[in-house]
Amino acid sequence: MASSENAQHAIRRSTRLPLEVPVQVTSLSAQFPFSERCNTTLVNAHGCGLISPRALEMHLPVRLEIISAKRHTTAEVSEVVPLGGEPETWLIGLELQVPGNFWGIEYAPSDWAVEELIAEAPKPQPAPQSSAKPAPPRRWRLTDVSAGACYLESESPLAADLPVLLSVKARDKEYVLDGIVRISHPETGMGIEFAQEQCEQVENLIAHLAAARETPRVFVGRKEQQQAAPAAPMHARDRGAPDLLLDLVLSGPSLTQEQFFADLRAQRLGKRRDTRVDAVLSVLLSGTDIQGRPLSQRVTTVNISRRGALLEGIHGELKFGDKISLTRSGKREEFRVAWVRDADTPEGARIGVAAVDQNTTFWDSALEDLEAQQKAGA
């Protein structure tokens, strides 16, 4: 679209990130009074594109404030593009008068450096040298990725529940993705859940990485926002094949670091840490559906593993993360719903469940019986 191209032109000199930041834009010209809260659509080291309810004059000087961070700077209008609509809105390109990481991206792209611009400006008196060494920039290594999640190795990972932006580059192609840190392992790495609407873009990234056959360059930036990250999963979990990496990242906080990496290593080898065994067993499922109604029904396993199972014939609405109880042979134990499929079929939904207690013995006797039967039939 022409408006998008113009916005990119306005801030084209360094890597652009799609970032929505609430900002207060105030005119510094007495001949053109203006002060409105707007949202950015693109940002970089030299400026931003934002949506305004009113057209601004070209080259108008403005004060730009990030509302949530109470941080401000000055800029100049460099592009004005009508977007239409009712009421009409405008796409405004702003150029920062002092280029830099005004947006607070913790580990910005390398081309956000502005030393060459600063060198052209009058040099202030040098400050006294500090003996303290600056903290080295974070380095990220992409080790695992699926349509719903990724794992990044780093000696200094970000905290869990933090909204982030990822830039992944290979063969001069860049993919920018929204995510939330779901599990953080000190001095080791972190697992990030991608936004659901970016599944197709992530799948394109995976295909590109497979074709490029090179180590991608990755940076992660903290995403500015006014509210805390939502605790609920960003992905709808009601259809399609299970995403094992996403399941692991989301269940990571309930696992020890050793258990998490054992599962991760197993996935890299194309298998589960706990082998699933086909088994048709009757169990009593108890819980509460999403409407708050009690559930108590007999369901059947399709397969089982030491810590989980695939169940079918569930009549009642459950969602990812719900806790249920299973009872069999006098044993009762809590499980967590890992995914839900075929919820609208007359036969009932299928759900994958994982034991809340990682040292569970709920399925041990059934697995021993099945192993004995296999040996007897061999």
Secondary structure, DSSP 8 states (H G I E B T S, - for coil): -HHHHHHHHHTTTS--EE---EEEEEE--TTS--EEEEEEEEEETTEEEEEESS---TT-EEEEEETTTTEEEEEEEEEEEEEETTTTEEEEEEEESS-S-TT--TT--GGG--HHHHHHS---------SS--------EEEEE-SSEEEEE-SS---TT-EEEEEEEETTEEEEEEEEEEEEETTTEEEEEE-GGGHHHHHHHHHHHHHH-S--EEEEEE---SS---SS-SS--SSSS--HHHHHHHHGGGS-HHHHHHHHHHHHTTS-SS--EE---EEEEEEE-TTS-EEEEEEEEEEE-SSEEEEEEE-S---TT-EEEEEETTEEEEEEEEEEE-TTSTT-EEEEEEESSTT--TTHHHHHHHHHHHHHH-
